Amino acid sequence: MAVEDIIKQKLEAEFSPDYLMVENESHKHAGHAGSPGTGESHFKVEISASKLEGLGRVAAHRRVNECLSEELKTTIHALSLTIVAKIEIQNPQ
């Protein structure tokens, strides 16, 4: 399974997000020092979830990092994380 899919699966299971975007940005870091060259090492995540509401920025980031702790130890070299406020979805008419 692709690392991007593992990230999505774990975050969805842990937080049941209202919004989740996971983007593999590894191609932007090809040849970067410390990058394993796997093509699956640098990720951008945006998430909105009620389980993260009310937490400070650092505490919310810690919760996500704890959820992905195994991947951060092994396959993820860099993780850009944005935790967004609850998103109101409007129905276009």
C-alpha positions as CSV (number, residue, x, y, z in Angstrom):
1,M,0.0,0.0,0.0
2,A,1.2,3.5,-0.9
3,V,2.4,5.7,2.1
4,E,-0.2,8.3,1.0
5,D,-3.0,5.7,1.4
6,I,-1.7,4.6,4.8
7,I,-1.7,8.2,6.0
8,K,-5.3,8.7,4.8
9,Q,-6.4,5.4,6.3
10,K,-4.9,6.1,9.7
11,L,-6.1,9.7,10.0
12,E,-9.6,8.8,8.9
13,A,-9.7,5.9,11.4
14,E,-8.4,8.0,14.3
15,F,-10.1,11.4,13.7
16,S,-13.1,10.8,11.4
17,P,-12.3,14.1,9.7
18,D,-14.8,16.5,8.1
19,Y,-12.1,17.3,5.6
20,L,-8.8,15.6,4.8
21,M,-6.3,16.2,2.0
22,V,-3.1,14.3,1.8
23,E,-0.6,15.2,-1.0
24,N,2.6,13.5,-1.8
25,E,5.2,16.3,-2.4
26,S,8.2,14.0,-2.7
27,H,8.8,15.0,-6.3
28,K,9.6,18.5,-5.1
29,H,12.4,17.2,-2.9
30,A,14.2,14.8,-5.3
31,G,17.8,14.7,-4.4
32,H,17.2,16.5,-1.1
33,A,19.7,15.6,1.6
34,G,18.1,13.0,3.9
35,S,15.4,12.1,1.4
36,P,15.5,8.3,0.9
37,G,14.7,8.7,-2.8
38,T,11.6,6.4,-2.6
39,G,9.2,9.0,-4.0
40,E,7.1,8.6,-0.9
41,S,8.8,10.5,1.8
42,H,7.5,14.1,1.8
43,F,3.8,14.8,2.5
44,K,1.4,17.7,3.0
45,V,-1.7,17.1,5.1
46,E,-4.7,19.4,5.7
47,I,-7.2,18.1,8.2
48,S,-10.3,19.3,10.0
49,A,-11.8,17.1,12.6
50,S,-14.0,17.7,15.7
51,K,-11.5,15.5,17.7
52,L,-8.9,18.2,17.2
53,E,-11.2,21.2,17.9
54,G,-10.3,23.2,21.0
55,L,-6.7,22.0,21.1
56,G,-3.9,24.4,20.7
57,R,-1.8,24.2,17.6
58,V,1.0,22.3,19.2
59,A,-1.3,19.8,20.9
60,A,-3.3,19.2,17.7
61,H,0.0,18.6,15.8
62,R,1.1,16.2,18.5
63,R,-2.1,14.2,18.2
64,V,-1.6,13.8,14.4
65,N,2.1,13.0,14.9
66,E,1.2,10.3,17.4
67,C,-1.3,8.8,15.0
68,L,1.4,8.6,12.3
69,S,4.3,7.8,14.7
70,E,5.3,4.5,13.0
71,E,5.5,6.2,9.6
72,L,7.4,9.2,11.0
73,K,10.0,6.7,12.3
74,T,10.3,4.8,9.1
75,T,8.9,6.1,5.8
76,I,8.0,9.8,6.2
77,H,10.9,12.1,6.0
78,A,8.9,15.4,6.1
79,L,5.3,16.2,7.0
80,S,3.7,19.6,6.4
81,L,0.6,19.8,8.6
82,T,-2.2,22.3,8.5
83,I,-5.1,21.8,10.9
84,V,-8.0,23.9,9.7
85,A,-11.1,25.1,11.6
86,K,-14.4,23.3,11.1
87,I,-15.4,23.7,7.5
88,E,-18.9,24.7,6.6
89,I,-19.9,23.0,3.4
90,Q,-22.4,25.1,1.4
91,N,-24.8,23.6,-1.1
92,P,-24.7,25.5,-4.4
93,Q,-28.2,26.2,-5.7
